[in-house]
Amino acid sequence: MTTLTIRKKLMTYLADADDSTVKAIYALLKNDILDENIKLTEEQMQILEEEHHLHITGQTRSYTRDEADQIIRGQRTF
């Protein structure tokens, strides 16, 4: 699986994850997120902005936690 595919799956999952799950993931990544040395490239920012736009305009599908779990386990495709 490519990192681009993983990123898309994570963004989709986080969009619909419950608050406790989002907080737990944030706690795991907090130090990396707050590290000022980590910068997104222009290309990464463009991809993120495009994906965000597609999501908020309803052009991409969101998944429930159960659907995301099924996709992660390979029991469902997205």
N, C-alpha and C positions, 0 to 999 in steps of 0.2 A: 504494500500500500504506500502510495507516495505521501510526502509530508503535506502536499496541497490537499489531498483527499482527507487526511487526518484533520487538518485545520478546518476544513469545511464541516466535517462531522462534529468537531468540538464546538464550533460557532453555532451550529444548528441545535446541538444538545443544550448548550448553555442558555440559548434564547428561551427555552421552555422549562428548564430545570427548576425545581423548587428552591426556595430561598436557602434552606439549610445546606443543600448540595452546592450551590454557588458559593456560599460562605466557606464551606470546607475546601473547595478547590482553590479559592482565593487564599486561604490560610496556607495551603501547600506552596503556592506560587508567589506569595506576598514579597518575599525578599528579591526575587528575580524581577517582579513587576516594578518594584520601587527602585531598582538599580538604575541609576541615571546613565550608566554606560551602555545600556541596551537601547538601541534606537532602531526604529523600523526604516527600511529603505523607502525611497519614493515609490518603487514598484509594489512593495508590501502595503504601503498606505493606500495606494490606488486600488489594489485588490480588496482590501478591507472596506474601503468606502463604497466600491461597487457592490460588494456582497451585502453590505448594510442597506444600501439603497434598494436592492432587489428584495431584501427581506421586508423592509418597512412598507414597500409599495405592493406587497403581496405577490410578487413575481416568482418567489421561491417558496418552497413548502417548509413549514415548521413541523416539528415532531413532538409528541408527548413524551414523557419520561419512559413510559412503557414501550412506545414505538422505537425510541432511541436504544433502549436496552435490547430489543429484538434485532435491530440493525447491527449493534455491536456484537451480539452473539451469532450473527450470521443467519438468523431465523427469518429475516425480512430484508428486502433490498430497499434502497431509498431512491 
